[in-house]
Amino acid sequence: MEFVLILVVTAAAIFCLWKMRNGWNSINSRKSSQIPLGSLGIWPFVGETIHFISSAYSDRPESFVDKRRRTHGKVFKSHLFGSPTIVSSDAEVSKIILQSDARTFIPSYPKSLMELMGKSSILVINGSLQRRIHGLIGSFFKSPSLKSQITADMERYVMESMGTWREDCPIYIQDEAKNIAFQVLVKALISLDPGEEMELIKKYFQEFIAGLMSIPINFPGTQLYRSLQAKRKMVKIIDGIIQGKRDCRSINPGITKDIVDALLNDNSEYLTDELIAENMIDLMIPGEDSVPVLVTLAIKYLSDCPAALAQLTEENMKLKRLKEKLKEPFSWNDYVSSLPFTQTVITETLRMGNIITGVMRKAMKDVEIKGHLIPKGWCVFAYFRSVHLDDKLYDFPYQFNPWRWQDNKEMSNANFTPFGGGQRLCPGLDLARLETSIFLHHFVTHFRETDEPM
Ligand code: HEM
């Protein structure tokens, strides 16, 4: 086994060295002056990946990009995750990348991730099918019935979870938020309530995501193999749910309780049961991890900024008292529109926290943006983090300052892209804000900093 592994790695390294040389020569002879400055590193295949990863795990993840940005400019070349890559920390260049369609750039992820997501995943497909699925998911998340269902589910799960918290036990916010966000999402995707089947899906999902950043070797015994097996089991469960829905739909057509229904309503021959089942699992990836990180970071930043915590608590207590007086339940709109300061806290957390640091694409042809050449076949990494922490764009960028957003309603400009942009703008952005808002509301209205219940 070890011998085979060494053989595969050596062959891959020789192949990449050869490809890099050839690619490098042919690009040099084409338009070398326009390829941004930078270094491809000295190691074939690896390039500068180790430097990039080691700074990603440091307390200044942006140091890799910032260092090169100072030397070479906001757009520079590097070699990351096995591919020559143009890194953009220039907001305007990144905006153009995000707004380009599949004739220019397609999504690019590490090989193990591509294999696990499968060819029909919304995260990798392009063209009209991606737009269709994106549109169906986006409009379902905006539907009033789902909004009220999600709000009620989220409130219930948060209250249940917080009801078990004890003063003498540490609470791991990220784990608690993970459990809640997963349950909310699975309910929205396939109408599954907490119970045995949910626990089974959770178990398989943990095995599945363990392979997202694994060595791309699919062989019995490897993580990738185990993750693919877990995905197969999940697809089988979800396929059973889809069949049940198809039977019900012959009696009650057009019913839309969840995302699967929204996709089944489409009746397109391209939206096969397999594609729908696989996409439900892929949708769990951004939904399961990103919201809990957002919640955890918001609580961390608030605990470091007492003035913001006090204002947030006051705003939430005020609304809680009003709702109690009116004997009205909270709606989605209450959490989003009636808690403006809470929203600025979430926005500032998104800016500072950079939950998704950037997005990767692959150039389908030679592309020139603002005088920079991105050669065909190269990857491009639109790196949001350095833009969100640029002191030319944000005063004291490392200071948690939710008030900076109070007069600034321009949240969707090129300098602020935590949810990406263009055709792939995150369809879950409202859901992410809502879930975070509900968690923060119950957190600050039920607990004090001293952990004494109010
Ligand atoms: C804090 C929370 C979240 C952040 C920061 C976030 C960020 C992003 C970003 C940056 C993209 C663009 C990726 C690209 O351009 O390649 C994206 C895409 C996507 N997000 Fe989110 N996301 C969050 C929560 C969610 C949630 C809760 C869902 C719900 C299911 C979701 C579903 C998706 C989907 C399906 C896409 C792919 C869209 C497409 O390619 O058409 N996200 N997200």
Residues whose N, C-alpha, C, O or C-beta is under 5 A from the ligand:
A	BS01	HEM	I122 L123 Q130 H134 L283 P286 G287 S290 V291 L294 I355 I356 V359 T417 P418 F419 G420 Q423 R424 L425 C426 P427 G428 L431 A432
